């Protein structure tokens, strides 16, 4: 009888060790390192971090303050090593005097920094507004009609990498004036992000939505207002945000070349007067204005963008 059992069992009749019994009882302990590593990584990602009381306020306040302190420290070191470079304290005193009356006006070429910032914002607003009026509808058309997409893609690919300042001489030649030429430069640099992001948004609308519109026999206007516009709005606002940042960068350089009233011309004029503290103050003002414009558009984009909240 035992011989028959041994012939049937064959090699499976080998004795089982205690370690193999433990492995059978707990299969996870027998897993290889290659199998365990991904499991540990997943658990580490899924496990929520413990939030320390007050850590949110700490992270919002302390790191930015330390970053600004580091910037001031580097500034002070540079000023100590370069006699012609003003210290932070000297620049702060000049800023206090300047901002005590930022809107004085003695002559067309002698105005406060407030008037210069407003003049630059006016040019940016006009060029940016024209770019939005042209770029957003054109982006919808390119994204909606394949023929237009194939027709405009080579033009956009060719002209988009061109520096906006390269268009300034064309503006001076056509408009015969510095102010319209600067607005033209803002227009040409602002239009590309709006066109591209709007067209991409239209092309990424789910095909199921368009199939439903076709079944319901909706008009093109209904498709545009009820389906395309709500779906494309986040993409469109991203293009608007990129455009306003580029426009504010370009206007400073354009005004340096064209002259007149504006923050760019004011910086160049202060350089000609070797007034370095005023140049540093203007750099800070340009950065603050750009930051405010960026944050306003970020808030607008968040108000119209719905993100899935993960529990």
C-alpha positions as a Python dict, from the first residue, in 0.01 Angstrom:
ca = {
    (1, 'X'): (0, 0, 0),
    (2, 'X'): (281, 241, 90),
    (3, 'X'): (455, 159, -239),
    (4, 'X'): (141, 251, -434),
    (5, 'X'): (111, 581, -247),
    (6, 'X'): (475, 663, -314),
    (7, 'X'): (438, 584, -684),
    (8, 'X'): (133, 811, -711),
    (9, 'X'): (277, 1104, -515),
    (10, 'X'): (619, 1094, -683),
    (11, 'X'): (825, 1401, -608),
    (12, 'X'): (531, 1574, -436),
    (13, 'X'): (581, 1341, -142),
    (14, 'X'): (888, 1538, -26),
    (15, 'X'): (873, 1655, 335),
    (16, 'X'): (763, 2015, 389),
    (17, 'X'): (990, 2232, 602),
    (18, 'X'): (868, 2470, 870),
    (19, 'X'): (979, 2773, 667),
    (20, 'X'): (776, 2664, 366),
    (21, 'X'): (477, 2603, 593),
    (22, 'X'): (512, 2955, 726),
    (23, 'X'): (539, 3088, 372),
    (24, 'X'): (220, 2906, 277),
    (25, 'X'): (44, 3041, 584),
    (26, 'X'): (165, 3397, 509),
    (27, 'X'): (222, 3438, 132),
    (28, 'X'): (330, 3803, 170),
    (29, 'X'): (639, 3701, 363),
    (30, 'X'): (751, 3490, 67),
    (31, 'X'): (728, 3779, -185),
    (32, 'X'): (1044, 3896, -351),
    (33, 'X'): (1190, 4244, -310),
    (34, 'X'): (1083, 4335, -665),
    (35, 'X'): (722, 4259, -571),
    (36, 'X'): (732, 4431, -233),
    (37, 'X'): (890, 4760, -351),
    (38, 'X'): (595, 4876, -569),
    (39, 'X'): (353, 4785, -289),
    (40, 'X'): (549, 4995, -40),
    (41, 'X'): (560, 5287, -284),
    (42, 'X'): (183, 5273, -338),
    (43, 'X'): (117, 5258, 35),
    (44, 'X'): (351, 5551, 90),
    (45, 'X'): (164, 5758, -167),
    (46, 'X'): (-178, 5666, -37),
    (47, 'X'): (-102, 5716, 329),
    (48, 'X'): (-200, 6073, 425),
    (49, 'X'): (57, 6294, 590),
    (50, 'X'): (-16, 6414, 939),
    (51, 'X'): (-77, 6787, 942),
    (52, 'X'): (80, 6975, 1227),
    (53, 'X'): (-129, 7251, 1378),
    (54, 'X'): (-23, 7585, 1233),
    (55, 'X'): (195, 7429, 963),
    (56, 'X'): (-17, 7582, 685),
    (57, 'X'): (35, 7934, 815),
    (58, 'X'): (403, 7861, 873),
    (59, 'X'): (455, 7743, 513),
    (60, 'X'): (265, 8039, 372),
    (61, 'X'): (457, 8303, 566),
    (62, 'X'): (805, 8185, 664),
    (63, 'X'): (946, 8056, 329),
    (64, 'X'): (856, 8372, 132),
    (65, 'X'): (1001, 8590, 408),
    (66, 'X'): (1322, 8387, 407),
    (67, 'X'): (1341, 8412, 28),
    (68, 'X'): (1306, 8790, 37),
    (69, 'X'): (1561, 8812, 318),
    (70, 'X'): (1806, 8608, 110),
    (71, 'X'): (1751, 8840, -186),
    (72, 'X'): (1819, 9147, 29),
    (73, 'X'): (2129, 8982, 173),
    (74, 'X'): (2270, 8910, -174),
    (75, 'X'): (2185, 9266, -274),
    (76, 'X'): (2374, 9402, 29),
    (77, 'X'): (2680, 9190, -48),
    (78, 'X'): (2687, 9315, -409),
    (79, 'X'): (2650, 9675, -291),
    (80, 'X'): (2941, 9635, -50),
    (81, 'X'): (3166, 9501, -324),
    (82, 'X'): (3056, 9757, -588),
    (83, 'X'): (3068, 10119, -483),
    (84, 'X'): (2840, 10239, -764),
    (85, 'X'): (2564, 9995, -668),
    (86, 'X'): (2318, 10132, -406),
    (87, 'X'): (2247, 9947, -84),
    (88, 'X'): (1894, 9837, 9),
    (89, 'X'): (1869, 10112, 268),
    (90, 'X'): (1964, 10386, 19),
    (91, 'X'): (1715, 10247, -233),
    (92, 'X'): (1442, 10234, 32),
    (93, 'X'): (1495, 10602, 119),
    (94, 'X'): (1478, 10694, -252),
    (95, 'X'): (1157, 10490, -285),
    (96, 'X'): (1000, 10675, 9),
    (97, 'X'): (1071, 11008, -160),
    (98, 'X'): (952, 10884, -500),
    (99, 'X'): (624, 10736, -380),
    (100, 'X'): (542, 11040, -169),
    (101, 'X'): (432, 11202, -498),
    (102, 'X'): (416, 10941, -776),
    (103, 'X'): (181, 11145, -997),
    (104, 'X'): (362, 11476, -1032),
    (105, 'X'): (384, 11624, -1382),
    (106, 'X'): (633, 11900, -1459),
    (107, 'X'): (665, 11842, -1835),
    (108, 'X'): (590, 11568, -2092),
    (109, 'X'): (933, 11418, -2023),
    (110, 'X'): (932, 11478, -1647),
    (111, 'X'): (647, 11285, -1487),
    (112, 'X'): (608, 11065, -1181),
    (113, 'X'): (642, 10690, -1191),
    (114, 'X'): (267, 10651, -1148),
    (115, 'X'): (191, 10818, -1481),
    (116, 'X'): (454, 10606, -1653),
    (117, 'X'): (305, 10282, -1516),
    (118, 'X'): (-45, 10389, -1623),
    (119, 'X'): (80, 10473, -1973),
    (120, 'X'): (238, 10129, -2005),
    (121, 'X'): (-77, 9958, -1874),
    (122, 'X'): (-283, 10151, -2128),
    (123, 'X'): (-68, 10027, -2415),
    (124, 'X'): (-77, 9672, -2281),
    (125, 'X'): (-454, 9690, -2242),
    (126, 'X'): (-507, 9808, -2599),
    (127, 'X'): (-271, 9559, -2759),
    (128, 'X'): (-393, 9274, -2539),
    (129, 'X'): (-758, 9358, -2602),
    (130, 'X'): (-710, 9361, -2979),
    (131, 'X'): (-526, 9030, -2959),
    (132, 'X'): (-817, 8878, -2763),
    (133, 'X'): (-1073, 9007, -3013),
    (134, 'X'): (-884, 8845, -3300),
    (135, 'X'): (-710, 8548, -3139),
    (136, 'X'): (-993, 8383, -2946),
    (137, 'X'): (-1245, 8365, -3236),
    (138, 'X'): (-966, 8256, -3468),
    (139, 'X'): (-869, 7983, -3222),
    (140, 'X'): (-1229, 7857, -3217),
    (141, 'X'): (-1239, 7853, -3596),
    (142, 'X'): (-904, 7673, -3627),
    (143, 'X'): (-1004, 7413, -3373),
    (144, 'X'): (-1347, 7358, -3526),
    (145, 'X'): (-1265, 7347, -3896),
    (146, 'X'): (-990, 7112, -4008),
    (147, 'X'): (-936, 7304, -4333),
    (148, 'X'): (-858, 7623, -4139),
    (149, 'X'): (-634, 7429, -3903),
    (150, 'X'): (-424, 7297, -4189),
    (151, 'X'): (-415, 7641, -4349),
    (152, 'X'): (-305, 7837, -4041),
    (153, 'X'): (-72, 7586, -3879),
    (154, 'X'): (224, 7668, -4109),
    (155, 'X'): (170, 8041, -4057),
    (156, 'X'): (159, 8006, -3677),
    (157, 'X'): (461, 7775, -3672),
    (158, 'X'): (658, 8024, -3882),
    (159, 'X'): (568, 8349, -3705),
    (160, 'X'): (527, 8243, -3341),
    (161, 'X'): (903, 8198, -3266),
    (162, 'X'): (984, 8549, -3397),
    (163, 'X'): (1081, 8790, -3119),
    (164, 'X'): (810, 9053, -3061),
    (165, 'X'): (1069, 9331, -3082),
    (166, 'X'): (1148, 9221, -3437),
    (167, 'X'): (797, 9342, -3529),
    (168, 'X'): (859, 9689, -3386),
    (169, 'X'): (1031, 9832, -3699),
    (170, 'X'): (739, 9704, -3907),
    (171, 'X'): (501, 9889, -3677),
    (172, 'X'): (707, 10208, -3702),
    (173, 'X'): (710, 10177, -4081),
    (174, 'X'): (336, 10118, -4111),
    (175, 'X'): (197, 10347, -3839),
    (176, 'X'): (462, 10624, -3856),
    (177, 'X'): (435, 10670, -3478),
    (178, 'X'): (591, 10514, -3168),
    (179, 'X'): (274, 10461, -2964),
    (180, 'X'): (84, 10253, -3226),
    (181, 'X'): (405, 10063, -3300),
    (182, 'X'): (437, 9962, -2933),
    (183, 'X'): (70, 9855, -2928),
    (184, 'X'): (133, 9654, -3245),
    (185, 'X'): (421, 9472, -3075),
    (186, 'X'): (195, 9387, -2781),
    (187, 'X'): (-74, 9263, -3019),
    (188, 'X'): (158, 9035, -3216),
    (189, 'X'): (315, 8879, -2906),
    (190, 'X'): (-19, 8828, -2726),
    (191, 'X'): (-217, 8668, -3004),
    (192, 'X'): (-28, 8337, -3038),
    (193, 'X'): (-97, 8188, -2692),
    (194, 'X'): (-466, 8274, -2728),
    (195, 'X'): (-496, 8113, -3070),
    (196, 'X'): (-305, 7798, -2979),
    (197, 'X'): (-466, 7731, -2641),
    (198, 'X'): (-818, 7801, -2767),
    (199, 'X'): (-771, 7576, -3071),
    (200, 'X'): (-631, 7295, -2854),
    (201, 'X'): (-926, 7329, -2618),
    (202, 'X'): (-1175, 7299, -2904),
    (203, 'X'): (-998, 6993, -3043),
    (204, 'X'): (-1004, 6822, -2702),
    (205, 'X'): (-1379, 6850, -2655),
    (206, 'X'): (-1507, 6490, -2618),
    (207, 'X'): (-1651, 6353, -2939),
    (208, 'X'): (-1953, 6222, -2747),
    (209, 'X'): (-2063, 6581, -2687),
    (210, 'X'): (-2051, 6656, -3056),
    (211, 'X'): (-2238, 6334, -3138),
    (212, 'X'): (-2517, 6434, -2901),
    (213, 'X'): (-2533, 6778, -3063),
    (214, 'X'): (-2557, 6613, -3404),
    (215, 'X'): (-2836, 6381, -3287),
    (216, 'X'): (-3028, 6673, -3138),
    (217, 'X'): (-2971, 6871, -3459),
    (218, 'X'): (-2832, 7172, -3270),
    (219, 'X'): (-2737, 7481, -3462),
    (220, 'X'): (-2376, 7590, -3484),
    (221, 'X'): (-2449, 7877, -3247),
    (222, 'X'): (-2596, 7637, -2990),
    (223, 'X'): (-2295, 7408, -3024),
    (224, 'X'): (-2064, 7705, -2973),
    (225, 'X'): (-2242, 7854, -2670),
    (226, 'X'): (-2367, 7539, -2496),
    (227, 'X'): (-2089, 7286, -2564),
    (228, 'X'): (-1769, 7438, -2696),
    (229, 'X'): (-1744, 7756, -2490),
    (230, 'X'): (-1789, 7594, -2143),
    (231, 'X'): (-1546, 7316, -2232),
    (232, 'X'): (-1283, 7543, -2387),
    (233, 'X'): (-1299, 7817, -2122),
    (234, 'X'): (-1015, 7678, -1900),
    (235, 'X'): (-785, 7644, -2204),
    (236, 'X'): (-880, 7991, -2321),
    (237, 'X'): (-807, 8147, -1982),
    (238, 'X'): (-468, 7975, -1978),
    (239, 'X'): (-387, 8139, -2310),
    (240, 'X'): (-504, 8475, -2177),
    (241, 'X'): (-281, 8438, -1872),
    (242, 'X'): (24, 8353, -2081),
    (243, 'X'): (-49, 8644, -2314),
    (244, 'X'): (-73, 8909, -2043),
    (245, 'X'): (259, 8799, -1894),
    (246, 'X'): (429, 8817, -2232),
    (247, 'X'): (270, 9153, -2308),
    (248, 'X'): (398, 9309, -1986),
    (249, 'X'): (747, 9178, -2059),
    (250, 'X'): (750, 9317, -2412),
    (251, 'X'): (614, 9664, -2336),
    (252, 'X'): (915, 9753, -2119),
    (253, 'X'): (1160, 9669, -2397),
    (254, 'X'): (945, 9834, -2664),
    (255, 'X'): (922, 10159, -2468),
    (256, 'X'): (1298, 10164, -2422),
    (257, 'X'): (1332, 10173, -2800),
    (258, 'X'): (1040, 10403, -2886),
    (259, 'X'): (1065, 10658, -2605),
    (260, 'X'): (784, 10880, -2482),
    (261, 'X'): (595, 10810, -2159),
    (262, 'X'): (605, 10463, -2004),
    (263, 'X'): (785, 10259, -1745),
    (264, 'X'): (1032, 10124, -2003),
    (265, 'X'): (1126, 10472, -2123),
    (266, 'X'): (1147, 10587, -1760),
    (267, 'X'): (1400, 10312, -1681),
    (268, 'X'): (1611, 10404, -1982),
    (269, 'X'): (1596, 10774, -1895),
    (270, 'X'): (1710, 10702, -1539),
    (271, 'X'): (1998, 10498, -1678),
    (272, 'X'): (2104, 10793, -1892),
    (273, 'X'): (2102, 11000, -1571),
    (274, 'X'): (2300, 10722, -1391),
    (275, 'X'): (2029, 10707, -1125),
    (276, 'X'): (2069, 10341, -1029),
    (277, 'X'): (1838, 10349, -722),
    (278, 'X'): (1550, 10462, -941),
    (279, 'X'): (1623, 10179, -1185),
    (280, 'X'): (1605, 9924, -903),
    (281, 'X'): (1278, 10078, -781),
    (282, 'X'): (1138, 10056, -1134),
    (283, 'X'): (1239, 9688, -1156),
    (284, 'X'): (1050, 9617, -833),
    (285, 'X'): (746, 9811, -959),
    (286, 'X'): (748, 9620, -1288),
    (287, 'X'): (765, 9291, -1100),
    (288, 'X'): (482, 9387, -862),
    (289, 'X'): (253, 9500, -1145),
    (290, 'X'): (324, 9182, -1341),
    (291, 'X'): (254, 8973, -1030),
    (292, 'X'): (-77, 9151, -970),
    (293, 'X'): (-187, 9098, -1330),
    (294, 'X'): (-87, 8731, -1311),
    (295, 'X'): (-273, 8672, -983),
    (296, 'X'): (-588, 8842, -1111),
    (297, 'X'): (-598, 8612, -1411),
    (298, 'X'): (-518, 8307, -1195),
    (299, 'X'): (-814, 8394, -972),
    (300, 'X'): (-1032, 8435, -1281),
    (301, 'X'): (-919, 8100, -1417),
    (302, 'X'): (-989, 7926, -1084),
    (303, 'X'): (-1336, 8077, -1073),
    (304, 'X'): (-1425, 7914, -1407),
    (305, 'X'): (-1228, 7588, -1371),
    (306, 'X'): (-1386, 7295, -1192),
    (307, 'X'): (-1141, 7042, -1057),
    (308, 'X'): (-1227, 6706, -911),
    (309, 'X'): (-1174, 6697, -537),
    (310, 'X'): (-1012, 6377, -418),
    (311, 'X'): (-1114, 6257, -74),
}
